[in-house]
Amino acid sequence: MMNGASAGLADEFSSIQFEKPAIPVISNLTAREYEAPSQMFLQVNSPVRWQDTVQYLISQGVDTFVEVGPGKALSGLIGKISAETAVLRVENQETLNTALEVFKNA
C-alpha cells in the first residue's frame, strides 16, 4: 500500500534540486548519511532502523540526544540502547531553557 505513497512523494519532489546538506543527515533507511534524495522516498515503505541509527551516531561521537515534542518514547529507547549517552527532552519553554543551559555549559 505504501508503494504508491512513495512514488507519489518522489513525483512531488521531482522538480526540486537537492544539494548535499551542510551537516550530516542520517537516513532511517540505511542508518548512515543520505547518499541520494531517492532514499527519502524509499524509506516511506521501509522499516525504520532506529537502533542502528542511534548506534551509528554514537560511533560518530554523538553523546547527547534531544527529543523534541511531547512524550518520552524516543528518550527511553535511546536509554536502552546506550546508558552512557545524555538525553534531553524539549516539550515546552521550560525544558527548552534547560536544554539550552546544558549546551551553554558543555
Biopython code that builds the backbone (N, CA, C, O; Angstrom):
import numpy as np
from Bio.PDB.StructureBuilder import StructureBuilder

atoms = [
    (1, "MET", "N", (0.817, -1.196, 0.000)),
    (1, "MET", "CA", (0.000, 0.000, 0.000)),
    (1, "MET", "C", (0.863, 1.264, 0.000)),
    (1, "MET", "O", (0.458, 2.287, -0.552)),
    (2, "MET", "N", (2.020, 1.203, 0.600)),
    (2, "MET", "CA", (2.858, 2.398, 0.698)),
    (2, "MET", "C", (3.684, 2.648, -0.565)),
    (2, "MET", "O", (4.273, 3.719, -0.709)),
    (3, "ASN", "N", (3.736, 1.686, -1.471)),
    (3, "ASN", "CA", (4.487, 1.904, -2.705)),
    (3, "ASN", "C", (3.938, 3.098, -3.479)),
    (3, "ASN", "O", (4.706, 3.886, -4.032)),
    (4, "GLY", "N", (2.633, 3.235, -3.522)),
    (4, "GLY", "CA", (2.016, 4.373, -4.202)),
    (4, "GLY", "C", (2.367, 5.689, -3.528)),
    (4, "GLY", "O", (2.614, 6.691, -4.200)),
    (5, "ALA", "N", (2.389, 5.688, -2.204)),
    (5, "ALA", "CA", (2.760, 6.903, -1.469)),
    (5, "ALA", "C", (4.210, 7.274, -1.741)),
    (5, "ALA", "O", (4.536, 8.449, -1.910)),
    (6, "SER", "N", (5.070, 6.277, -1.783)),
    (6, "SER", "CA", (6.482, 6.512, -2.066)),
    (6, "SER", "C", (6.653, 7.113, -3.457)),
    (6, "SER", "O", (7.385, 8.087, -3.630)),
    (7, "ALA", "N", (5.984, 6.538, -4.439)),
    (7, "ALA", "CA", (6.071, 7.040, -5.814)),
    (7, "ALA", "C", (5.474, 8.442, -5.919)),
    (7, "ALA", "O", (6.022, 9.302, -6.609)),
    (8, "GLY", "N", (4.363, 8.670, -5.243)),
    (8, "GLY", "CA", (3.741, 9.993, -5.263)),
    (8, "GLY", "C", (4.628, 11.056, -4.646)),
    (8, "GLY", "O", (4.725, 12.171, -5.159)),
    (9, "LEU", "N", (5.272, 10.710, -3.549)),
    (9, "LEU", "CA", (6.185, 11.650, -2.899)),
    (9, "LEU", "C", (7.372, 11.963, -3.812)),
    (9, "LEU", "O", (7.775, 13.119, -3.942)),
    (10, "ALA", "N", (7.918, 10.942, -4.434)),
    (10, "ALA", "CA", (9.031, 11.140, -5.368)),
    (10, "ALA", "C", (8.599, 12.037, -6.515)),
    (10, "ALA", "O", (9.366, 12.898, -6.945)),
    (11, "ASP", "N", (7.389, 11.852, -7.015)),
    (11, "ASP", "CA", (6.879, 12.685, -8.106)),
    (11, "ASP", "C", (6.739, 14.139, -7.660)),
    (11, "ASP", "O", (7.107, 15.054, -8.397)),
    (12, "GLU", "N", (6.210, 14.354, -6.462)),
    (12, "GLU", "CA", (6.034, 15.714, -5.940)),
    (12, "GLU", "C", (7.370, 16.456, -5.817)),
    (12, "GLU", "O", (7.437, 17.668, -6.024)),
    (13, "PHE", "N", (8.412, 15.727, -5.484)),
    (13, "PHE", "CA", (9.721, 16.332, -5.265)),
    (13, "PHE", "C", (10.604, 16.311, -6.510)),
    (13, "PHE", "O", (11.751, 16.757, -6.459)),
    (14, "SER", "N", (10.093, 15.806, -7.614)),
    (14, "SER", "CA", (10.924, 15.599, -8.811)),
    (14, "SER", "C", (11.504, 16.885, -9.394)),
    (14, "SER", "O", (12.534, 16.842, -10.067)),
    (15, "SER", "N", (10.872, 18.011, -9.153)),
    (15, "SER", "CA", (11.380, 19.268, -9.714)),
    (15, "SER", "C", (12.342, 19.997, -8.782)),
    (15, "SER", "O", (12.855, 21.061, -9.129)),
    (16, "ILE", "N", (12.586, 19.438, -7.616)),
    (16, "ILE", "CA", (13.469, 20.085, -6.638)),
    (16, "ILE", "C", (14.894, 19.590, -6.829)),
    (16, "ILE", "O", (15.136, 18.389, -6.953)),
    (17, "GLN", "N", (15.831, 20.529, -6.850)),
    (17, "GLN", "CA", (17.245, 20.185, -6.949)),
    (17, "GLN", "C", (17.819, 20.093, -5.528)),
    (17, "GLN", "O", (17.896, 21.096, -4.819)),
    (18, "PHE", "N", (18.215, 18.901, -5.125)),
    (18, "PHE", "CA", (18.774, 18.695, -3.798)),
    (18, "PHE", "C", (20.278, 18.893, -3.839)),
    (18, "PHE", "O", (20.939, 18.520, -4.809)),
    (19, "GLU", "N", (20.811, 19.481, -2.782)),
    (19, "GLU", "CA", (22.257, 19.641, -2.631)),
    (19, "GLU", "C", (22.688, 18.925, -1.359)),
    (19, "GLU", "O", (21.875, 18.648, -0.478)),
    (20, "LYS", "N", (23.963, 18.635, -1.281)),
    (20, "LYS", "CA", (24.491, 17.977, -0.083)),
    (20, "LYS", "C", (24.277, 18.916, 1.112)),
    (20, "LYS", "O", (24.615, 20.097, 1.039)),
    (21, "PRO", "N", (23.723, 18.401, 2.198)),
    (21, "PRO", "CA", (23.480, 19.257, 3.367)),
    (21, "PRO", "C", (24.790, 19.719, 4.013)),
    (21, "PRO", "O", (25.821, 19.054, 3.904)),
    (22, "ALA", "N", (24.728, 20.856, 4.680)),
    (22, "ALA", "CA", (25.905, 21.406, 5.359)),
    (22, "ALA", "C", (26.305, 20.562, 6.561)),
    (22, "ALA", "O", (27.480, 20.516, 6.925)),
    (23, "ILE", "N", (25.337, 19.895, 7.179)),
    (23, "ILE", "CA", (25.617, 18.994, 8.294)),
    (23, "ILE", "C", (25.075, 17.617, 7.917)),
    (23, "ILE", "O", (24.124, 17.530, 7.140)),
    (24, "PRO", "N", (25.648, 16.555, 8.440)),
    (24, "PRO", "CA", (25.170, 15.214, 8.079)),
    (24, "PRO", "C", (23.715, 15.002, 8.486)),
    (24, "PRO", "O", (23.298, 15.396, 9.575)),
    (25, "VAL", "N", (22.960, 14.383, 7.608)),
    (25, "VAL", "CA", (21.580, 13.988, 7.883)),
    (25, "VAL", "C", (21.528, 12.471, 7.724)),
    (25, "VAL", "O", (21.908, 11.935, 6.683)),
    (26, "ILE", "N", (21.059, 11.793, 8.752)),
    (26, "ILE", "CA", (21.078, 10.334, 8.770)),
    (26, "ILE", "C", (19.744, 9.788, 8.258)),
    (26, "ILE", "O", (18.673, 10.246, 8.658)),
    (27, "SER", "N", (19.829, 8.826, 7.387)),
    (27, "SER", "CA", (18.658, 8.197, 6.778)),
    (27, "SER", "C", (18.135, 7.064, 7.652)),
    (27, "SER", "O", (18.908, 6.252, 8.161)),
    (28, "ASN", "N", (16.812, 7.018, 7.822)),
    (28, "ASN", "CA", (16.191, 5.879, 8.515)),
    (28, "ASN", "C", (16.330, 4.597, 7.716)),
    (28, "ASN", "O", (16.236, 3.501, 8.269)),
    (29, "LEU", "N", (16.555, 4.732, 6.420)),
    (29, "LEU", "CA", (16.639, 3.582, 5.524)),
    (29, "LEU", "C", (17.947, 2.819, 5.700)),
    (29, "LEU", "O", (17.957, 1.588, 5.710)),
    (30, "THR", "N", (19.060, 3.560, 5.840)),
    (30, "THR", "CA", (20.382, 2.926, 5.871)),
    (30, "THR", "C", (21.102, 3.063, 7.206)),
    (30, "THR", "O", (22.084, 2.364, 7.454)),
    (31, "ALA", "N", (20.626, 3.953, 8.065)),
    (31, "ALA", "CA", (21.300, 4.278, 9.329)),
    (31, "ALA", "C", (22.681, 4.874, 9.074)),
    (31, "ALA", "O", (23.596, 4.726, 9.885)),
    (32, "ARG", "N", (22.813, 5.535, 7.959)),
    (32, "ARG", "CA", (24.045, 6.246, 7.565)),
    (32, "ARG", "C", (23.628, 7.555, 6.927)),
    (32, "ARG", "O", (22.437, 7.813, 6.752)),
    (33, "GLU", "N", (24.602, 8.385, 6.578)),
    (33, "GLU", "CA", (24.288, 9.644, 5.912)),
    (33, "GLU", "C", (23.584, 9.390, 4.586)),
    (33, "GLU", "O", (23.871, 8.419, 3.886)),
    (34, "TYR", "N", (22.659, 10.281, 4.259)),
    (34, "TYR", "CA", (21.987, 10.183, 2.962)),
    (34, "TYR", "C", (23.015, 10.223, 1.849)),
    (34, "TYR", "O", (23.943, 11.032, 1.870)),
    (35, "GLU", "N", (22.841, 9.348, 0.884)),
    (35, "GLU", "CA", (23.704, 9.336, -0.294)),
    (35, "GLU", "C", (22.981, 9.897, -1.507)),
    (35, "GLU", "O", (23.616, 10.390, -2.440)),
    (36, "ALA", "N", (21.652, 9.823, -1.498)),
    (36, "ALA", "CA", (20.859, 10.299, -2.630)),
    (36, "ALA", "C", (19.457, 10.655, -2.143)),
    (36, "ALA", "O", (18.947, 10.026, -1.216)),
    (37, "PRO", "N", (18.830, 11.658, -2.760)),
    (37, "PRO", "CA", (17.463, 12.021, -2.370)),
    (37, "PRO", "C", (16.473, 10.862, -2.492)),
    (37, "PRO", "O", (15.482, 10.824, -1.763)),
    (38, "SER", "N", (16.722, 9.931, -3.389)),
    (38, "SER", "CA", (15.800, 8.805, -3.571)),
    (38, "SER", "C", (15.616, 8.007, -2.280)),
    (38, "SER", "O", (14.598, 7.336, -2.112)),
    (39, "GLN", "N", (16.581, 8.072, -1.373)),
    (39, "GLN", "CA", (16.450, 7.354, -0.096)),
    (39, "GLN", "C", (15.273, 7.876, 0.717)),
    (39, "GLN", "O", (14.656, 7.125, 1.472)),
    (40, "MET", "N", (14.956, 9.174, 0.564)),
    (40, "MET", "CA", (13.819, 9.730, 1.304)),
    (40, "MET", "C", (12.525, 9.041, 0.901)),
    (40, "MET", "O", (11.657, 8.804, 1.741)),
    (41, "PHE", "N", (12.397, 8.723, -0.365)),
    (41, "PHE", "CA", (11.161, 8.144, -0.866)),
    (41, "PHE", "C", (11.104, 6.643, -0.586)),
    (41, "PHE", "O", (10.028, 6.092, -0.353)),
    (42, "LEU", "N", (12.253, 5.992, -0.610)),
    (42, "LEU", "CA", (12.293, 4.562, -0.303)),
    (42, "LEU", "C", (11.965, 4.289, 1.156)),
    (42, "LEU", "O", (11.418, 3.236, 1.482)),
    (43, "GLN", "N", (12.296, 5.234, 2.045)),
    (43, "GLN", "CA", (12.056, 4.975, 3.455)),
    (43, "GLN", "C", (10.580, 5.038, 3.815)),
    (43, "GLN", "O", (10.193, 4.607, 4.902)),
    (44, "VAL", "N", (9.751, 5.567, 2.923)),
    (44, "VAL", "CA", (8.316, 5.622, 3.187)),
    (44, "VAL", "C", (7.757, 4.220, 3.429)),
    (44, "VAL", "O", (6.877, 4.039, 4.271)),
    (45, "ASN", "N", (8.260, 3.240, 2.699)),
    (45, "ASN", "CA", (7.739, 1.883, 2.862)),
    (45, "ASN", "C", (8.821, 0.906, 3.312)),
    (45, "ASN", "O", (8.820, -0.266, 2.936)),
    (46, "SER", "N", (9.735, 1.414, 4.122)),
    (46, "SER", "CA", (10.803, 0.576, 4.666)),
    (46, "SER", "C", (10.811, 0.707, 6.183)),
    (46, "SER", "O", (10.369, 1.725, 6.716)),
    (47, "PRO", "N", (11.300, -0.296, 6.879)),
    (47, "PRO", "CA", (11.373, -0.195, 8.342)),
    (47, "PRO", "C", (12.364, 0.888, 8.780)),
    (47, "PRO", "O", (13.370, 1.135, 8.114)),
    (48, "VAL", "N", (12.066, 1.513, 9.890)),
    (48, "VAL", "CA", (12.985, 2.488, 10.478)),
    (48, "VAL", "C", (14.068, 1.723, 11.226)),
    (48, "VAL", "O", (13.772, 0.858, 12.051)),
    (49, "ARG", "N", (15.309, 2.041, 10.938)),
    (49, "ARG", "CA", (16.436, 1.357, 11.586)),
    (49, "ARG", "C", (16.907, 2.214, 12.774)),
    (49, "ARG", "O", (18.023, 2.733, 12.788)),
    (50, "TRP", "N", (16.038, 2.338, 13.746)),
    (50, "TRP", "CA", (16.275, 3.236, 14.880)),
    (50, "TRP", "C", (17.519, 2.836, 15.681)),
    (50, "TRP", "O", (18.407, 3.660, 15.895)),
    (51, "GLN", "N", (17.586, 1.596, 16.116)),
    (51, "GLN", "CA", (18.727, 1.171, 16.930)),
    (51, "GLN", "C", (20.026, 1.327, 16.147)),
    (51, "GLN", "O", (21.013, 1.830, 16.685)),
    (52, "ASP", "N", (20.040, 0.905, 14.888)),
    (52, "ASP", "CA", (21.245, 1.059, 14.061)),
    (52, "ASP", "C", (21.627, 2.521, 13.917)),
    (52, "ASP", "O", (22.810, 2.860, 13.943)),
    (53, "THR", "N", (20.628, 3.395, 13.764)),
    (53, "THR", "CA", (20.884, 4.821, 13.609)),
    (53, "THR", "C", (21.518, 5.404, 14.873)),
    (53, "THR", "O", (22.514, 6.124, 14.804)),
    (54, "VAL", "N", (20.931, 5.087, 16.020)),
    (54, "VAL", "CA", (21.469, 5.599, 17.285)),
    (54, "VAL", "C", (22.882, 5.064, 17.507)),
    (54, "VAL", "O", (23.768, 5.820, 17.903)),
    (55, "GLN", "N", (23.102, 3.788, 17.262)),
    (55, "GLN", "CA", (24.445, 3.216, 17.435)),
    (55, "GLN", "C", (25.447, 3.860, 16.479)),
    (55, "GLN", "O", (26.592, 4.104, 16.860)),
    (56, "TYR", "N", (25.032, 4.136, 15.251)),
    (56, "TYR", "CA", (25.920, 4.810, 14.292)),
    (56, "TYR", "C", (26.277, 6.205, 14.800)),
    (56, "TYR", "O", (27.444, 6.596, 14.775)),
    (57, "LEU", "N", (25.290, 6.943, 15.255)),
    (57, "LEU", "CA", (25.555, 8.294, 15.761)),
    (57, "LEU", "C", (26.526, 8.255, 16.944)),
    (57, "LEU", "O", (27.430, 9.085, 17.032)),
    (58, "ILE", "N", (26.344, 7.311, 17.836)),
    (58, "ILE", "CA", (27.256, 7.170, 18.973)),
    (58, "ILE", "C", (28.665, 6.855, 18.481)),
    (58, "ILE", "O", (29.642, 7.392, 19.004)),
    (59, "SER", "N", (28.772, 5.990, 17.483)),
    (59, "SER", "CA", (30.094, 5.646, 16.932)),
    (59, "SER", "C", (30.761, 6.844, 16.267)),
    (59, "SER", "O", (31.980, 6.869, 16.096)),
    (60, "GLN", "N", (29.954, 7.840, 15.893)),
    (60, "GLN", "CA", (30.487, 9.056, 15.275)),
    (60, "GLN", "C", (30.774, 10.149, 16.303)),
    (60, "GLN", "O", (31.134, 11.270, 15.944)),
    (61, "GLY", "N", (30.612, 9.813, 17.586)),
    (61, "GLY", "CA", (30.955, 10.755, 18.651)),
    (61, "GLY", "C", (29.784, 11.486, 19.277)),
    (61, "GLY", "O", (29.987, 12.328, 20.151)),
    (62, "VAL", "N", (28.574, 11.191, 18.858)),
    (62, "VAL", "CA", (27.410, 11.834, 19.468)),
    (62, "VAL", "C", (27.229, 11.274, 20.870)),
    (62, "VAL", "O", (27.160, 10.060, 21.061)),
    (63, "ASP", "N", (27.151, 12.171, 21.852)),
    (63, "ASP", "CA", (26.963, 11.716, 23.230)),
    (63, "ASP", "C", (25.738, 12.340, 23.890)),
    (63, "ASP", "O", (25.427, 12.040, 25.043)),
    (64, "THR", "N", (25.043, 13.213, 23.155)),
    (64, "THR", "CA", (23.845, 13.852, 23.682)),
    (64, "THR", "C", (22.775, 13.882, 22.602)),
    (64, "THR", "O", (23.033, 14.293, 21.471)),
    (65, "PHE", "N", (21.578, 13.447, 22.958)),
    (65, "PHE", "CA", (20.440, 13.452, 22.049)),
    (65, "PHE", "C", (19.378, 14.382, 22.615)),
    (65, "PHE", "O", (19.271, 14.544, 23.831)),
    (66, "VAL", "N", (18.591, 14.994, 21.731)),
    (66, "VAL", "CA", (17.498, 15.868, 22.141)),
    (66, "VAL", "C", (16.216, 15.359, 21.509)),
    (66, "VAL", "O", (16.111, 15.285, 20.284)),
    (67, "GLU", "N", (15.249, 15.011, 22.330)),
    (67, "GLU", "CA", (13.927, 14.619, 21.843)),
    (67, "GLU", "C", (13.033, 15.849, 21.916)),
    (67, "GLU", "O", (12.847, 16.432, 22.985)),
    (68, "VAL", "N", (12.485, 16.236, 20.775)),
    (68, "VAL", "CA", (11.644, 17.429, 20.698)),
    (68, "VAL", "C", (10.198, 17.002, 20.502)),
    (68, "VAL", "O", (9.879, 16.228, 19.600)),
    (69, "GLY", "N", (9.328, 17.520, 21.364)),
    (69, "GLY", "CA", (7.906, 17.210, 21.279)),
    (69, "GLY", "C", (7.433, 16.531, 22.550)),
    (69, "GLY", "O", (8.234, 16.191, 23.422)),
    (70, "PRO", "N", (6.127, 16.336, 22.648)),
    (70, "PRO", "CA", (5.575, 15.727, 23.866)),
    (70, "PRO", "C", (5.944, 14.253, 23.977)),
    (70, "PRO", "O", (6.116, 13.564, 22.971)),
    (71, "GLY", "N", (6.059, 13.794, 25.183)),
    (71, "GLY", "CA", (6.343, 12.384, 25.426)),
    (71, "GLY", "C", (7.823, 12.116, 25.584)),
    (71, "GLY", "O", (8.667, 13.001, 25.444)),
    (72, "LYS", "N", (8.109, 10.844, 25.885)),
    (72, "LYS", "CA", (9.497, 10.465, 26.129)),
    (72, "LYS", "C", (9.833, 9.098, 25.558)),
    (72, "LYS", "O", (10.770, 8.446, 26.020)),
    (73, "ALA", "N", (9.078, 8.658, 24.561)),
    (73, "ALA", "CA", (9.306, 7.324, 23.990)),
    (73, "ALA", "C", (10.702, 7.188, 23.401)),
    (73, "ALA", "O", (11.390, 6.201, 23.664)),
    (74, "LEU", "N", (11.130, 8.164, 22.609)),
    (74, "LEU", "CA", (12.451, 8.072, 21.981)),
    (74, "LEU", "C", (13.559, 8.172, 23.015)),
    (74, "LEU", "O", (14.578, 7.491, 22.905)),
    (75, "SER", "N", (13.367, 9.013, 24.013)),
    (75, "SER", "CA", (14.361, 9.117, 25.083)),
    (75, "SER", "C", (14.550, 7.777, 25.772)),
    (75, "SER", "O", (15.676, 7.371, 26.062)),
    (76, "GLY", "N", (13.450, 7.094, 26.032)),
    (76, "GLY", "CA", (13.528, 5.786, 26.663)),
    (76, "GLY", "C", (14.244, 4.765, 25.791)),
    (76, "GLY", "O", (15.033, 3.962, 26.290)),
    (77, "LEU", "N", (13.970, 4.793, 24.491)),
    (77, "LEU", "CA", (14.637, 3.866, 23.579)),
    (77, "LEU", "C", (16.138, 4.139, 23.506)),
    (77, "LEU", "O", (16.942, 3.208, 23.482)),
    (78, "ILE", "N", (16.507, 5.402, 23.470)),
    (78, "ILE", "CA", (17.932, 5.740, 23.432)),
    (78, "ILE", "C", (18.602, 5.268, 24.713)),
    (78, "ILE", "O", (19.711, 4.735, 24.666)),
    (79, "GLY", "N", (17.951, 5.453, 25.852)),
    (79, "GLY", "CA", (18.496, 4.995, 27.122)),
    (79, "GLY", "C", (18.716, 3.488, 27.161)),
    (79, "GLY", "O", (19.667, 3.015, 27.783)),
    (80, "LYS", "N", (17.845, 2.736, 26.501)),
    (80, "LYS", "CA", (18.009, 1.280, 26.444)),
    (80, "LYS", "C", (19.155, 0.883, 25.513)),
    (80, "LYS", "O", (19.792, -0.150, 25.716)),
    (81, "ILE", "N", (19.415, 1.703, 24.494)),
    (81, "ILE", "CA", (20.495, 1.405, 23.544)),
    (81, "ILE", "C", (21.849, 1.721, 24.157)),
    (81, "ILE", "O", (22.812, 0.975, 23.976)),
    (82, "SER", "N", (21.917, 2.845, 24.893)),
    (82, "SER", "CA", (23.188, 3.246, 25.494)),
    (82, "SER", "C", (22.944, 4.036, 26.770)),
    (82, "SER", "O", (22.325, 5.100, 26.748)),
    (83, "ALA", "N", (23.430, 3.514, 27.863)),
    (83, "ALA", "CA", (23.298, 4.205, 29.145)),
    (83, "ALA", "C", (24.314, 5.334, 29.294)),
    (83, "ALA", "O", (24.198, 6.160, 30.200)),
    (84, "GLU", "N", (25.312, 5.372, 28.403)),
    (84, "GLU", "CA", (26.368, 6.379, 28.508)),
    (84, "GLU", "C", (26.010, 7.705, 27.831)),
    (84, "GLU", "O", (26.752, 8.678, 27.968)),
    (85, "THR", "N", (24.892, 7.762, 27.105)),
    (85, "THR", "CA", (24.529, 8.998, 26.413)),
    (85, "THR", "C", (23.573, 9.818, 27.263)),
    (85, "THR", "O", (22.830, 9.282, 28.085)),
    (86, "ALA", "N", (23.606, 11.118, 27.051)),
    (86, "ALA", "CA", (22.656, 12.012, 27.704)),
    (86, "ALA", "C", (21.481, 12.220, 26.760)),
    (86, "ALA", "O", (21.658, 12.313, 25.545)),
    (87, "VAL", "N", (20.286, 12.291, 27.323)),
    (87, "VAL", "CA", (19.095, 12.551, 26.528)),
    (87, "VAL", "C", (18.350, 13.713, 27.162)),
    (87, "VAL", "O", (17.955, 13.660, 28.327)),
    (88, "LEU", "N", (18.167, 14.756, 26.377)),
    (88, "LEU", "CA", (17.415, 15.929, 26.823)),
    (88, "LEU", "C", (16.065, 15.914, 26.126)),
    (88, "LEU", "O", (15.965, 15.555, 24.953)),
    (89, "ARG", "N", (15.035, 16.304, 26.853)),
    (89, "ARG", "CA", (13.704, 16.388, 26.256)),
    (89, "ARG", "C", (13.271, 17.841, 26.218)),
    (89, "ARG", "O", (13.416, 18.577, 27.194)),
    (90, "VAL", "N", (12.733, 18.241, 25.068)),
    (90, "VAL", "CA", (12.233, 19.605, 24.906)),
    (90, "VAL", "C", (10.777, 19.513, 24.471)),
    (90, "VAL", "O", (10.465, 19.054, 23.372)),
    (91, "GLU", "N", (9.888, 19.963, 25.364)),
    (91, "GLU", "CA", (8.465, 19.924, 25.026)),
    (91, "GLU", "C", (7.744, 21.219, 25.374)),
    (91, "GLU", "O", (6.555, 21.365, 25.092)),
    (92, "ASN", "N", (8.456, 22.151, 25.981)),
    (92, "ASN", "CA", (7.867, 23.456, 26.298)),
    (92, "ASN", "C", (9.010, 24.442, 26.570)),
    (92, "ASN", "O", (10.184, 24.085, 26.475)),
    (93, "GLN", "N", (8.658, 25.661, 26.903)),
    (93, "GLN", "CA", (9.679, 26.697, 27.109)),
    (93, "GLN", "C", (10.628, 26.340, 28.249)),
    (93, "GLN", "O", (11.834, 26.564, 28.148)),
    (94, "GLU", "N", (10.095, 25.792, 29.320)),
    (94, "GLU", "CA", (10.927, 25.437, 30.471)),
    (94, "GLU", "C", (11.988, 24.392, 30.101)),
    (94, "GLU", "O", (13.164, 24.550, 30.431)),
    (95, "THR", "N", (11.570, 23.338, 29.423)),
    (95, "THR", "CA", (12.531, 22.290, 29.053)),
    (95, "THR", "C", (13.477, 22.754, 27.950)),
    (95, "THR", "O", (14.611, 22.283, 27.870)),
    (96, "LEU", "N", (13.021, 23.677, 27.098)),
    (96, "LEU", "CA", (13.923, 24.273, 26.103)),
    (96, "LEU", "C", (15.006, 25.071, 26.819)),
    (96, "LEU", "O", (16.184, 24.959, 26.478)),
    (97, "ASN", "N", (14.625, 25.867, 27.799)),
    (97, "ASN", "CA", (15.605, 26.647, 28.550)),
    (97, "ASN", "C", (16.613, 25.745, 29.246)),
    (97, "ASN", "O", (17.805, 26.051, 29.281)),
    (98, "THR", "N", (16.139, 24.636, 29.799)),
    (98, "THR", "CA", (17.026, 23.687, 30.463)),
    (98, "THR", "C", (18.026, 23.100, 29.467)),
    (98, "THR", "O", (19.220, 23.021, 29.757)),
    (99, "ALA", "N", (17.547, 22.695, 28.311)),
    (99, "ALA", "CA", (18.435, 22.130, 27.291)),
    (99, "ALA", "C", (19.445, 23.153, 26.815)),
    (99, "ALA", "O", (20.620, 22.824, 26.649)),
    (100, "LEU", "N", (19.021, 24.370, 26.594)),
    (100, "LEU", "CA", (19.938, 25.431, 26.158)),
    (100, "LEU", "C", (21.015, 25.684, 27.211)),
    (100, "LEU", "O", (22.177, 25.925, 26.884)),
    (101, "GLU", "N", (20.609, 25.624, 28.471)),
    (101, "GLU", "CA", (21.574, 25.812, 29.558)),
    (101, "GLU", "C", (22.604, 24.687, 29.585)),
    (101, "GLU", "O", (23.790, 24.932, 29.804)),
    (102, "VAL", "N", (22.153, 23.458, 29.362)),
    (102, "VAL", "CA", (23.068, 22.311, 29.323)),
    (102, "VAL", "C", (24.096, 22.507, 28.198)),
    (102, "VAL", "O", (25.290, 22.292, 28.407)),
    (103, "PHE", "N", (23.641, 22.909, 27.025)),
    (103, "PHE", "CA", (24.563, 23.108, 25.910)),
    (103, "PHE", "C", (25.475, 24.302, 26.124)),
    (103, "PHE", "O", (26.633, 24.289, 25.708)),
    (104, "LYS", "N", (24.960, 25.322, 26.763)),
    (104, "LYS", "CA", (25.769, 26.509, 27.057)),
    (104, "LYS", "C", (26.916, 26.172, 27.990)),
    (104, "LYS", "O", (28.010, 26.722, 27.868)),
    (105, "ASN", "N", (26.661, 25.266, 28.922)),
    (105, "ASN", "CA", (27.679, 24.896, 29.910)),
    (105, "ASN", "C", (28.536, 23.713, 29.475)),
    (105, "ASN", "O", (29.436, 23.301, 30.208)),
    (106, "ALA", "N", (28.272, 23.171, 28.312)),
    (106, "ALA", "CA", (29.032, 21.988, 27.832)),
    (106, "ALA", "C", (30.436, 22.368, 27.398)),
    (106, "ALA", "O", (31.205, 21.506, 26.971)),
]
sb = StructureBuilder()
sb.init_structure("model")
sb.init_model(0)
sb.init_chain("A")
sb.init_seg("    ")
for serial, (resi, resn, name, xyz) in enumerate(atoms, 1):
    if name == "N":
        sb.init_residue(resn, " ", resi, " ")
    sb.init_atom(name, np.array(xyz, "f"), 0.0, 1.0, " ", f" {name:<3s}", serial, name[0])
structure = sb.get_structure()
